[in-house]
Amino acid sequence: MAGQTYVHGNVAAKPAYWPAGQSEEPQSAVRASSQVRKNRRKALCMNAGYVMFLTLAAVLALVICVNYVKLQSKITKRSENITALQAELADRKEENNTRYNFVMDAVNLDEIRTKAQKDLGMVYASEDQIVEYTRPSADYVKQYEDIPEDGVLAQSDKHED
């Protein structure tokens, strides 16, 4: 067994040489017809129309890519701008809340009432001075004339119950 070599696998190795009388291509191979050879040569050559088409396609692809990159850049800049504006808004809201709380803490309602009653002579309204009225649908009321005794500001012909 010293002189034998073992080949592992299921594919036999190609011989490094061809037997005498045979070319590298086996005789069984079909020769290409002249039309096939002509088509192969034609396929390897590029005519002017094909070159123009490829050039146009390449330029169009380049333009699309450049515009895409520009749009991405704009989106990134706007996103950064939005983030900066949101941070500024948060800072201003915090500052406004701080100032509002400072003002509200500085106001002492008991002191104001005492000063109004003692120094300015103000008194609470008596029961006969208070007129209650039905609240209109709007958020505020403009008084153009005296409020009627019954407290109804306006009535429509169609009265809903």
C-alpha positions in Angstrom: 0.0 0.0 0.0 3.0 2.2 0.0 2.7 3.1 -3.7 -1.0 3.8 -3.8 -2.6 7.2 -3.3 -6.1 7.7 -2.1 -8.4 10.4 -3.5 -11.1 11.6 -1.2 -14.4 12.9 -2.6 -16.6 12.0 -5.4 -15.1 14.0 -8.2 -12.1 12.8 -10.2 -9.3 15.2 -10.7 -8.9 16.6 -14.3 -5.7 15.2 -15.9 -2.9 17.7 -16.3 -2.4 16.6 -19.9 -4.5 15.6 -22.8 -4.0 12.2 -24.5 -2.1 12.3 -27.8 -4.1 13.4 -30.8 -6.6 15.4 -28.8 -6.7 19.2 -28.5 -7.7 20.9 -25.3 -11.3 21.0 -26.4 -13.0 17.7 -27.0 -14.1 16.9 -30.5 -17.7 16.6 -29.4 -17.9 20.4 -28.8 -20.0 22.0 -31.5 -18.3 24.8 -33.5 -20.1 28.1 -33.3 -21.7 29.2 -36.5 -20.7 32.3 -38.2 -23.9 34.1 -37.2 -23.2 33.3 -33.5 -19.6 34.6 -33.8 -21.0 37.7 -35.5 -23.5 38.3 -32.7 -20.8 37.8 -30.1 -18.6 40.4 -31.7 -21.5 42.8 -32.1 -22.4 42.3 -28.4 -18.9 43.3 -27.4 -19.0 46.5 -29.3 -21.0 49.5 -28.1 -22.7 51.8 -30.6 -23.2 55.6 -30.1 -26.8 55.2 -29.0 -26.0 52.7 -26.3 -23.2 54.9 -25.0 -25.5 57.9 -25.0 -28.1 55.9 -23.1 -25.6 54.8 -20.5 -24.2 58.3 -20.1 -27.7 59.7 -19.7 -28.6 57.0 -17.1 -25.4 57.7 -15.2 -26.0 61.5 -15.1 -29.6 61.0 -14.1 -28.5 58.6 -11.3 -25.9 61.2 -10.1 -28.5 64.0 -10.1 -30.9 61.9 -8.1 -28.2 61.0 -5.6 -27.1 64.6 -5.2 -30.7 65.7 -4.6 -31.2 62.9 -2.1 -28.1 64.0 -0.1 -29.3 67.6 -0.2 -32.7 66.7 1.1 -31.2 64.6 3.8 -29.0 67.5 4.8 -32.0 69.9 4.9 -34.0 67.4 7.1 -31.0 67.0 9.5 -30.7 70.8 9.8 -34.4 71.3 10.4 -34.4 68.5 12.9 -31.5 70.2 14.8 -33.4 73.5 14.6 -36.5 72.0 16.0 -34.6 70.5 18.8 -33.0 73.8 19.6 -36.3 75.6 19.5 -37.9 73.0 21.8 -35.0 73.4 24.3 -35.5 77.2 24.2 -39.3 76.8 24.7 -38.7 74.5 27.7 -36.3 77.1 29.2 -38.8 79.9 28.7 -41.6 77.9 30.2 -39.5 77.2 33.2 -38.5 80.9 33.5 -42.2 81.9 33.2 -43.3 79.5 35.8 -40.5 80.7 38.2 -41.5 84.3 37.7 -45.2 83.5 38.1 -44.5 81.6 41.3 -42.4 84.5 42.6 -45.2 87.0 41.9 -47.8 84.8 43.4 -45.7 84.3 46.5 -45.1 88.0 46.8 -48.8 88.8 46.8 -50.4 88.5 50.3 -54.2 88.6 49.8 -54.9 89.1 53.5 -52.7 92.2 53.5 -54.5 93.6 50.4 -57.9 93.0 52.0 -56.9 94.6 55.3 -55.4 97.7 53.4 -58.6 98.0 51.3 -60.9 97.9 54.2 -59.0 100.0 56.6 -57.1 102.5 54.5 -59.5 102.8 51.5 -62.8 102.3 53.4 -64.0 99.4 51.2 -66.7 97.0 52.6 -68.2 93.7 51.5 -71.4 94.0 49.4 -74.6 93.6 51.2 -77.2 91.0 50.3 -79.4 93.6 48.4 -76.5 94.7 46.3 -75.9 91.3 44.8 -77.7 90.4 41.6 -77.4 86.9 40.3 -77.9 86.1 36.6 -77.9 83.2 34.3 -74.6 82.6 32.7 -74.6 83.1 28.9 -72.8 80.6 26.7 -69.9 83.0 26.1 -66.9 83.0 28.4 -67.3 86.6 29.3 -70.0 89.3 29.6 -69.9 92.9 28.4 -72.3 95.0 30.3 -74.0 97.6 28.1 -76.9 98.4 30.4 -78.1 97.6 33.9 -78.7 94.0 34.8 -82.5 93.3 35.1 -83.9 92.4 38.5 -84.8 88.8 37.4 -81.2 88.2 36.3 -82.0 87.1 32.8 -79.8 88.9 30.3 -81.5 87.7 27.0 -84.3 85.5 26.1 -85.1 83.9 22.8 -88.5 83.1 21.3 -87.6 79.4 21.4 -87.4 78.6 25.0 -85.8 75.2 25.8 -86.7 73.4 29.0 
